[in-house]
Amino acid sequence: MQDPVTGLVPEFGAADPLPGPAGVPDGDPAYHVLCVGYALDVLGSSFAHPVHAVRTTTADRLVRHLGELPWTDRAWHAGAWVDSWATAAHWNLRGGDEAAAPGALEALFGWLHTHADPWTGMWGSPTREAGRLQTVNGYYRLTRGSFAQFGLPVPYAERVIDTVLDHARDPRHFAPGRENACNVLDVIHPLWLCARQTGHRREEARSWAAQQLTAALRRWHPGQGFGFGPTADGTGPGREPGLQGTEMWLAIVWLLADVLGLADVLGYRPRGIHRPEPAPTGKA
């Protein structure tokens, strides 16, 4: 299904997608860069073609598009786009091609470093309706695909921990019974990632991880897995056990346990999108 011209993957049965202004368009093709690419990777395979839409992106086009993303009120959307673009660049490197046009990958990390808020460590701003939800959730997507995937340290790690722990106290998203897989993952991954750079507020992070791990294990349905969990607007996969909830919560449980120094007793280690180590690029 991969379009050999753009390297993008459409929704099943849909027309081949057109590239966006900086390579990856919004919507399903952006997500398929991640989920199809890593599904192939877990199966020991890879895309048949480079993601040409990103391989031909120039630094100036990329920087212009980064500045136009909706960081103020839709930080998750902006962070998700960065995740997809950086992952496409990663697949290109893994295949032995250039990530993008010369200087574009360096421009990505340069832009991210110079635009991170030194007071919060984040990209984006809180909103009246959801507090720091968009900002923190967008941070997870952005750093997963860029800094974590490429094995680079994040800027302002201590401020990130402060921001994420403050968000984790928001009862709109973390009161007992309100936690869903997205929101818990988007807190524990930054805490886990930044703990590799600093011991700042380590015991508070461990305490939160212990509470969440205890709660998560109680939600396991033998022979069926995990439900995704409730969402604020009543949408999403819901509480019933399913593939999406199981896949996400197993990754969350591993991260929670690793923060507590207990991951080795689980008997598994995440692969694919949730791999905890940097992904190899195929280039020295």
Secondary structure per residue as TSV (DSSP state, phi and psi in degrees):
chain	resnum	aa	ss	phi	psi
A	1	M	-	360.0	-13.8
A	2	Q	-	-67.4	130.2
A	3	D	-	-73.0	117.7
A	4	P	T	-67.6	-17.9
A	5	V	T	-79.5	-48.2
A	6	T	T	-98.9	-22.5
A	7	G	-	79.8	4.9
A	8	L	-	-90.5	158.8
A	9	V	-	-117.8	121.3
A	10	P	-	-80.3	170.2
A	11	E	-	-63.6	147.6
A	12	F	T	-55.4	126.6
A	13	G	T	84.4	-4.1
A	14	A	S	-92.9	165.5
A	15	A	-	-69.4	157.6
A	16	D	-	-59.9	132.5
A	17	P	-	-73.9	152.4
A	18	L	-	-90.5	146.3
A	19	P	-	-63.1	154.4
A	20	G	B	-84.2	-178.2
A	21	P	T	-63.2	-21.9
A	22	A	T	-129.4	35.7
A	23	G	B	106.9	-72.0
A	24	V	-	-89.1	125.5
A	25	P	-	-80.7	168.5
A	26	D	S	-72.8	166.5
A	27	G	S	90.2	-156.1
A	28	D	H	-57.1	-42.2
A	29	P	H	-58.8	-32.9
A	30	A	H	-67.1	-41.7
A	31	Y	H	-70.8	-33.3
A	32	H	H	-67.3	-25.2
A	33	V	H	-55.0	-40.4
A	34	L	H	-79.7	-60.0
A	35	C	H	-71.7	-38.6
A	36	V	H	-73.0	-43.3
A	37	G	H	-59.6	-44.9
A	38	Y	H	-78.7	-27.2
A	39	A	H	-62.4	-45.0
A	40	L	H	-61.3	-41.4
A	41	D	H	-61.3	-44.3
A	42	V	H	-62.6	-32.3
A	43	L	T	-83.1	3.8
A	44	G	T	80.5	19.5
A	45	S	-	-122.5	-164.9
A	46	S	-	-164.4	171.4
A	47	F	-	-58.5	145.6
A	48	A	S	-74.2	-23.9
A	49	H	S	-132.3	153.6
A	50	P	-	-61.3	157.7
A	51	V	-	-81.1	84.3
A	52	H	H	-60.1	-32.8
A	53	A	H	-58.6	-31.2
A	54	V	H	-92.5	-35.9
A	55	R	H	-60.0	-27.2
A	56	T	T	-97.4	3.6
A	57	T	-	-72.2	127.7
A	58	T	-	-88.4	161.2
A	59	A	H	-61.1	-40.5
A	60	D	H	-69.2	-38.0
A	61	R	H	-64.3	-40.9
A	62	L	H	-64.7	-48.3
A	63	V	H	-62.5	-40.1
A	64	R	H	-62.4	-43.0
A	65	H	H	-69.7	-39.0
A	66	L	H	-57.1	-41.6
A	67	G	H	-68.8	-20.3
A	68	E	H	-94.3	-6.3
A	69	L	S	-69.0	152.5
A	70	P	-	-81.9	63.9
A	71	W	T	-63.3	-32.8
A	72	T	T	-66.6	-47.6
A	73	D	T	-122.2	-4.9
A	74	R	-	-137.6	57.9
A	75	A	H	-65.1	-30.7
A	76	W	H	-63.3	-45.4
A	77	H	H	-58.7	-44.7
A	78	A	H	-64.7	-45.8
A	79	G	H	-64.4	-36.6
A	80	A	H	-65.2	-36.9
A	81	W	H	-64.9	-43.4
A	82	V	H	-60.9	-41.6
A	83	D	H	-55.6	-47.9
A	84	S	H	-67.0	-43.4
A	85	W	H	-63.4	-46.9
A	86	A	H	-65.6	-36.5
A	87	T	H	-68.2	-38.5
A	88	A	H	-61.9	-41.6
A	89	A	H	-61.3	-39.3
A	90	H	H	-62.5	-45.5
A	91	W	H	-61.2	-38.3
A	92	N	H	-62.0	-43.8
A	93	L	H	-64.3	-41.8
A	94	R	H	-60.0	-32.7
A	95	G	T	-84.4	1.5
A	96	G	T	87.6	10.5
A	97	D	S	-101.1	174.5
A	98	E	-	-72.1	142.7
A	99	A	S	-60.6	-46.1
A	100	A	S	-160.2	-169.1
A	101	A	S	-62.3	154.9
A	102	P	T	-51.9	128.4
A	103	G	T	89.4	-10.4
A	104	A	H	-70.6	-43.8
A	105	L	H	-64.1	-40.6
A	106	E	H	-64.7	-36.5
A	107	A	H	-64.4	-36.4
A	108	L	H	-59.0	-53.4
A	109	F	H	-69.4	-33.1
A	110	G	H	-64.1	-43.8
A	111	W	H	-63.3	-44.8
A	112	L	H	-62.4	-41.5
A	113	H	H	-65.0	-42.4
A	114	T	H	-80.6	-12.8
A	115	H	H	-110.6	-0.1
A	116	A	S	-69.9	136.8
A	117	D	-	-73.2	117.8
A	118	P	T	-65.9	-15.8
A	119	W	T	-87.7	-27.4
A	120	T	T	-119.1	-18.8
A	121	G	S	75.3	4.7
A	122	M	-	-104.3	169.8
A	123	W	S	-114.3	124.4
A	124	G	S	108.6	175.6
A	125	S	-	-130.4	155.3
A	126	P	-	-65.2	159.0
A	127	T	B	-120.5	154.6
A	128	R	T	-61.8	-37.8
A	129	E	T	-74.1	-37.0
A	130	A	T	-127.0	6.2
A	131	G	B	64.9	-129.4
A	132	R	T	-93.6	11.5
A	133	L	H	-57.4	-52.5
A	134	Q	H	-60.9	-42.0
A	135	T	H	-65.1	-49.1
A	136	V	H	-70.3	-42.5
A	137	N	H	-65.0	-37.8
A	138	G	H	-66.8	-33.5
A	139	Y	H	-61.8	-44.6
A	140	Y	H	-58.0	-51.3
A	141	R	H	-61.3	-45.1
A	142	L	H	-62.3	-50.6
A	143	T	H	-73.2	-30.1
A	144	R	I	-58.2	-49.0
A	145	G	I	-78.9	-22.0
A	146	S	I	-107.5	-84.0
A	147	F	I	-60.1	-49.3
A	148	A	I	-67.5	-44.1
A	149	Q	H	-65.7	-33.4
A	150	F	H	-95.9	2.5
A	151	G	T	70.4	36.1
A	152	L	-	-111.8	146.1
A	153	P	-	-69.2	146.2
A	154	V	-	-85.9	151.9
A	155	P	T	-77.1	148.7
A	156	Y	T	55.0	49.0
A	157	A	H	-59.0	-38.5
A	158	E	H	-66.8	-38.4
A	159	R	H	-68.3	-33.7
A	160	V	H	-60.8	-45.7
A	161	I	H	-60.1	-43.9
A	162	D	H	-57.4	-47.3
A	163	T	H	-64.8	-44.1
A	164	V	H	-69.2	-41.1
A	165	L	H	-65.5	-35.6
A	166	D	H	-64.0	-44.4
A	167	H	H	-62.3	-37.8
A	168	A	T	-67.2	-11.0
A	169	R	T	-93.4	0.4
A	170	D	-	-74.6	112.6
A	171	P	H	-66.9	-17.8
A	172	R	H	-63.1	-26.3
A	173	H	H	-119.1	-19.6
A	174	F	H	-130.7	12.4
A	175	A	S	-62.9	148.8
A	176	P	T	-50.8	129.2
A	177	G	T	90.0	-5.9
A	178	R	-	-105.0	-6.0
A	179	E	-	-71.5	134.2
A	180	N	-	-120.8	168.7
A	181	A	H	-60.5	-41.7
A	182	C	H	-60.2	-49.3
A	183	N	H	-68.0	-38.0
A	184	V	H	-71.6	-42.6
A	185	L	H	-58.2	-41.6
A	186	D	H	-73.4	-9.4
A	187	V	H	-96.3	-47.3
A	188	I	H	-70.1	-33.3
A	189	H	H	-64.9	-47.6
A	190	P	H	-60.6	-40.2
A	191	L	H	-62.0	-43.9
A	192	W	H	-64.6	-43.7
A	193	L	H	-65.6	-46.0
A	194	C	H	-72.6	-27.0
A	195	A	T	-64.1	-16.5
A	196	R	T	-79.6	-11.0
A	197	Q	T	-110.6	-23.8
A	198	T	-	-153.7	152.9
A	199	G	-	-95.7	14.0
A	200	H	T	-56.7	123.6
A	201	R	T	52.9	36.5
A	202	R	H	-58.8	-44.3
A	203	E	H	-67.6	-33.8
A	204	E	H	-65.7	-40.8
A	205	A	H	-64.9	-40.0
A	206	R	H	-66.2	-38.8
A	207	S	H	-63.1	-43.9
A	208	W	H	-64.1	-42.0
A	209	A	H	-62.7	-40.4
A	210	A	H	-63.9	-42.4
A	211	Q	H	-63.3	-44.6
A	212	Q	H	-68.7	-36.1
A	213	L	H	-65.4	-44.0
A	214	T	H	-59.6	-45.4
A	215	A	H	-65.7	-40.7
A	216	A	H	-64.6	-43.5
A	217	L	H	-63.5	-28.2
A	218	R	H	-70.5	-18.4
A	219	R	T	-88.3	-2.7
A	220	W	-	-68.6	133.5
A	221	H	B	-107.9	110.0
A	222	P	T	-53.7	130.8
A	223	G	T	77.6	-3.7
A	224	Q	T	-127.3	-31.8
A	225	G	B	103.4	-149.4
A	226	F	-	-111.0	148.5
A	227	G	E	-86.3	152.8
A	228	F	E	-62.7	-43.5
A	229	G	E	113.3	166.6
A	230	P	-	-69.7	153.4
A	231	T	-	-121.3	154.6
A	232	A	T	-59.4	-34.6
A	233	D	T	-98.4	7.9
A	234	G	S	80.4	1.8
A	235	T	-	-95.8	-176.6
A	236	G	S	96.0	175.9
A	237	P	S	-63.7	-26.7
A	238	G	E	89.4	-169.0
A	239	R	E	-83.4	-17.2
A	240	E	E	-72.3	141.1
A	241	P	E	-57.9	141.9
A	242	G	-	-165.0	176.7
A	243	L	H	-64.2	-46.2
A	244	Q	H	-64.5	-46.7
A	245	G	H	-62.7	-41.1
A	246	T	H	-64.7	-47.3
A	247	E	H	-60.2	-44.6
A	248	M	H	-71.1	-45.4
A	249	W	H	-68.2	-32.0
A	250	L	H	-64.8	-37.4
A	251	A	H	-66.6	-42.6
A	252	I	H	-61.3	-46.8
A	253	V	H	-58.6	-41.0
A	254	W	H	-63.1	-45.2
A	255	L	H	-64.3	-44.3
A	256	L	H	-59.2	-45.8
A	257	A	H	-66.6	-35.9
A	258	D	H	-68.0	-38.1
A	259	V	H	-59.8	-32.2
A	260	L	T	-89.8	-0.1
A	261	G	T	75.8	24.5
A	262	L	-	-118.5	5.3
A	263	A	G	-61.1	-30.5
A	264	D	G	-64.7	-21.4
A	265	V	G	-83.7	-7.0
A	266	L	S	-75.0	-30.1
A	267	G	S	85.5	8.2
A	268	Y	-	-150.3	163.5
A	269	R	-	-139.7	130.0
A	270	P	-	-60.0	146.6
A	271	R	-	-127.0	177.3
A	272	G	G	72.0	-141.6
A	273	I	G	-55.3	-35.7
A	274	H	G	-94.7	17.2
A	275	R	-	-59.0	134.3
A	276	P	S	-81.1	-20.2
A	277	E	S	-94.6	156.5
A	278	P	-	-56.5	145.7
A	279	A	-	-81.3	136.3
A	280	P	-	-66.1	146.3
A	281	T	-	-102.6	-15.1
A	282	G	S	86.4	-3.0
A	283	K	-	-123.3	146.6
A	284	A	-	-70.6	360.0
